[in-house]
Amino acid sequence: MVANVWKVVVSEGDTVSDGDTLVILESMKMEIPVIAEDDGVVTALKVAEGDVIQEGDLIAVIE
């Protein structure tokens, strides 16, 4: 599946909790939230708004 990064919700250095939205993708006119799976700090953000990504691409690193 190919998607566009519609909105980046977090920034590097932000603290996130399990269930927080990291980015919102758009594919086939549907908005798809990407959710944090653990608590932690966003140490690297690998996408920007407008990027085109594919299934399996790294979006963010949470430590």
N, C-alpha and C positions, 0 to 999 in steps of 0.2 A: 504494500500500500504506500502510495506517495501522498505526502501532506505538506501544506504550507504552514510555517510558524506564524500564526495570526497575532498572538500576543504573548510576550514574556512577562510573567507575573513577579518573578523573584530576581534578585541580583546576587552576584558573588558576595559572600560574607553574611548573607541573610540566614537566620536560624529558621528551620522549618520543622514541622511536626508531621508524623504519619497522617496522611490524608490531605495535606495541603496541596493546592494546585501550584505547579511549577510553571507550566506554559499551557497555552491553548492552541491546538492545531486545527486547521481547516482542511477538510477533504470532502469532495462531492457535496459542498454547501452544508456540511455538518460541522459543528464545533466539537472538538474532542479534547477534554482536559487531560493533561498528564499529571499524575498524582505522585507525591512523595510516598515511598514505601516504608521509610524509617524516619525517626527524629535525627536531626543533625544540622550541620552548617553547610551551605552551598559553597564548595571550595573552587569549583570551576563550572562555568556556564558555556556550553559548546555550541549554542545556537543563538541567532538573533532574529528579530521580527523580519519577516519576508523571506527567510531561508526556506529552501525546499529540502525535505528530509524523507528518508525511506525507513521502512520497518527495520529495526535493529540498530539504527544510528544512535550514537551517544548524545543525550540531551544535556545532562548535568551530572556533576559528581557531588555526592553528599557524604560527608565524613562525620 
